Amino acid sequence: MTVAVKTFGRIGEAAAALSAERGARFFGGGTILMRMVNEADPDVATIVRSTDPALARLAVSSGRIELGAGATMAAILAERDLAFLHPVARTIGGPAIREAATIGGNLFAHSPYGDFATALLALDAIVAIAGGFGQREQPIEEFLAGRDRGGRQLVTGVSFRRPAADSFRFVKVARIRPKGVAVLSIAAQLPLASGRISGARIAYGAMDRAPVRAKAAERALEGRTLDAAGVAPAVAVAAEGAAPVDDAIASAWWRREILPVHLRRLLLGAGA
Ligand SMILES: Cc1cc2nc3c(=O)[nH]c(=O)nc-3n(C[C@H](O)[C@H](O)[C@H](O)COP(=O)(O)OP(=O)(O)OC[C@H]3O[C@@H](n4cnc5c(N)ncnc54)[C@H](O)[C@@H]3O)c2cc1C
């Protein structure tokens, strides 16, 4: 099967080409897409690319952070002001994958991939999208829930508020370290007010088809301290709402079994 490649200088042109054709797919770094092409996936008839530098921009301030969808994991790792995201980017594939793998592609990666998207869900990111309709923004939770439905839209970037110092935590459990695929990953934003949790956001990767929030655990943490007694109620409901699948990496049963152990360690700051 022949696959056409269309390259555009501007984001708007690429977005229009993407939404105009059912078989069009956007090329981020190609680490997933090129596998689909090599396997002659009939869903890929046209590859749409954009050379617009705006797609790769990183706008980092002490307040809001804006990351272009075309920014790679290697670019995140090269940005000192994004140090809190380095533990996430560093776990995605090996060095060659990280040079190519983009934030935009990670948002579309199916479980057990999607570690960066899991972090963005915990960070309450807003996803910027361009399509035939023009530009719009969508909360990441809504975006991930509807991601596999509807037409092809170009994600142009994500933005979120910088988390308070030391409030963001991430752990990835893999069979091979440091670059194995996730048995599960957990990202959490744990803001403290007078030593007690206020408005925690916790996200799981590989615990459903797309990253999901751990809403029961978030509720159970409200007003609690981050010590053994304080986190116990959240750990008890860790797997509530999660729907992991069996795959080559782990069974759904195993993922549910180990989730509370790793959530507890993450909340206590005890590492993986
Ligand atoms: C050996 C190997 C190891 C890997 N390890 C990990 C891992 O540990 N963790 C992990 O999370 N992932 C892993 N991956 C998967 C993948 O590399 C990452 O998820 C990566 O971030 C995907 O980004 P990409 O730019 O390569 O996506 P692409 O392959 O370019 O695209 C993937 C999908 O997203 C769509 N897409 C991409 N960008 C956009 C956009 N801006 N707007 C709309 N649609 C878009 C594409 O059309 C395609 O459908 C691994 C892959 C390989 C091959």
The ligand as an SDF file (V2000), in Angstrom:
LIG
                    3D

 53 58  0  0  0  0  0  0  0  0999 V2000
   11.2920    0.7330   21.8740 C   0  0  0  0  0  0  0  0  0  0  0  0
   10.1770    1.6460   22.3500 C   0  0  0  0  0  0  0  0  0  0  0  0
   10.0770    1.9420   23.6940 C   0  0  0  0  0  0  0  0  0  0  0  0
    9.0620    2.7810   24.1520 C   0  0  0  0  0  0  0  0  0  0  0  0
    8.9600    3.0460   25.4860 N   0  0  0  0  0  0  0  0  0  0  0  0
    7.9850    3.8530   25.9330 C   0  0  0  0  0  0  0  0  0  0  0  0
    7.8630    4.1310   27.3240 C   0  0  0  0  0  0  0  0  0  0  0  0
    8.6480    3.6460   28.1380 O   0  0  0  0  0  0  0  0  0  0  0  0
    6.8650    4.9520   27.7250 N   0  0  0  0  0  0  0  0  0  0  0  0
    5.9710    5.5110   26.8520 C   0  0  0  0  0  0  0  0  0  0  0  0
    5.0880    6.2650   27.2690 O   0  0  0  0  0  0  0  0  0  0  0  0
    6.0450    5.2670   25.5390 N   0  0  0  0  0  0  0  0  0  0  0  0
    7.0310    4.4440   25.0560 C   0  0  0  0  0  0  0  0  0  0  0  0
    7.1130    4.1790   23.7280 N   0  0  0  0  0  0  0  0  0  0  0  0
    6.0830    4.6900   22.8300 C   0  0  0  0  0  0  0  0  0  0  0  0
    6.4150    6.0400   22.1750 C   0  0  0  0  0  0  0  0  0  0  0  0
    7.7860    6.1230   21.8460 O   0  0  0  0  0  0  0  0  0  0  0  0
    6.0610    7.2440   23.0490 C   0  0  0  0  0  0  0  0  0  0  0  0
    4.7650    7.0810   23.5930 O   0  0  0  0  0  0  0  0  0  0  0  0
    6.1430    8.5570   22.2750 C   0  0  0  0  0  0  0  0  0  0  0  0
    5.9510    9.6650   23.1440 O   0  0  0  0  0  0  0  0  0  0  0  0
    5.1730    8.6480   21.1090 C   0  0  0  0  0  0  0  0  0  0  0  0
    5.4430    9.8810   20.4630 O   0  0  0  0  0  0  0  0  0  0  0  0
    5.7810    9.9920   18.9110 P   0  0  0  0  0  0  0  0  0  0  0  0
    6.0440   11.4290   18.6580 O   0  0  0  0  0  0  0  0  0  0  0  0
    6.8490    9.0590   18.4830 O   0  0  0  0  0  0  0  0  0  0  0  0
    4.3880    9.5320   18.2930 O   0  0  0  0  0  0  0  0  0  0  0  0
    4.0830    9.1530   16.7640 P   0  0  0  0  0  0  0  0  0  0  0  0
    4.5400    7.7600   16.5020 O   0  0  0  0  0  0  0  0  0  0  0  0
    4.5610   10.2150   15.8340 O   0  0  0  0  0  0  0  0  0  0  0  0
    2.4840    9.2000   16.8160 O   0  0  0  0  0  0  0  0  0  0  0  0
    1.7330    8.3230   17.6380 C   0  0  0  0  0  0  0  0  0  0  0  0
    0.2340    8.6020   17.3880 C   0  0  0  0  0  0  0  0  0  0  0  0
   -0.0910    9.9150   17.8570 O   0  0  0  0  0  0  0  0  0  0  0  0
   -0.5350   10.7340   16.7800 C   0  0  0  0  0  0  0  0  0  0  0  0
    0.0620   12.0450   16.9890 N   0  0  0  0  0  0  0  0  0  0  0  0
    1.3550   12.3310   17.2690 C   0  0  0  0  0  0  0  0  0  0  0  0
    1.5070   13.6360   17.4980 N   0  0  0  0  0  0  0  0  0  0  0  0
    0.3030   14.2030   17.3420 C   0  0  0  0  0  0  0  0  0  0  0  0
   -0.1950   15.5350   17.4440 C   0  0  0  0  0  0  0  0  0  0  0  0
    0.5960   16.5610   17.7770 N   0  0  0  0  0  0  0  0  0  0  0  0
   -1.5190   15.7430   17.2010 N   0  0  0  0  0  0  0  0  0  0  0  0
   -2.3360   14.7300   16.8680 C   0  0  0  0  0  0  0  0  0  0  0  0
   -1.9290   13.4430   16.7470 N   0  0  0  0  0  0  0  0  0  0  0  0
   -0.6340   13.1910   17.0030 C   0  0  0  0  0  0  0  0  0  0  0  0
   -0.0300   10.0610   15.5180 C   0  0  0  0  0  0  0  0  0  0  0  0
   -0.8060   10.3870   14.3850 O   0  0  0  0  0  0  0  0  0  0  0  0
   -0.1250    8.5950   15.8950 C   0  0  0  0  0  0  0  0  0  0  0  0
   -1.4520    8.1410   15.7580 O   0  0  0  0  0  0  0  0  0  0  0  0
    8.1320    3.3360   23.2340 C   0  0  0  0  0  0  0  0  0  0  0  0
    8.2380    3.0450   21.8720 C   0  0  0  0  0  0  0  0  0  0  0  0
    9.2450    2.2060   21.4250 C   0  0  0  0  0  0  0  0  0  0  0  0
    9.3470    1.9060   19.9590 C   0  0  0  0  0  0  0  0  0  0  0  0
  1  2  1  0
  2  3  1  0
  2 52  2  0
  3  4  2  0
  4  5  1  0
  4 50  1  0
  5  6  2  0
  6  7  1  0
  6 13  1  0
  7  8  2  0
  7  9  1  0
  9 10  1  0
 10 11  2  0
 10 12  1  0
 12 13  2  0
 13 14  1  0
 14 15  1  0
 14 50  1  0
 15 16  1  0
 16 17  1  0
 16 18  1  0
 18 19  1  0
 18 20  1  0
 20 21  1  0
 20 22  1  0
 22 23  1  0
 23 24  1  0
 24 25  2  0
 24 26  1  0
 24 27  1  0
 27 28  1  0
 28 29  2  0
 28 30  1  0
 28 31  1  0
 31 32  1  0
 32 33  1  0
 33 34  1  0
 33 48  1  0
 34 35  1  0
 35 36  1  0
 35 46  1  0
 36 37  1  0
 36 45  1  0
 37 38  2  0
 38 39  1  0
 39 40  1  0
 39 45  2  0
 40 41  1  0
 40 42  2  0
 42 43  1  0
 43 44  2  0
 44 45  1  0
 46 47  1  0
 46 48  1  0
 48 49  1  0
 50 51  2  0
 51 52  1  0
 52 53  1  0
M  END
$$$$
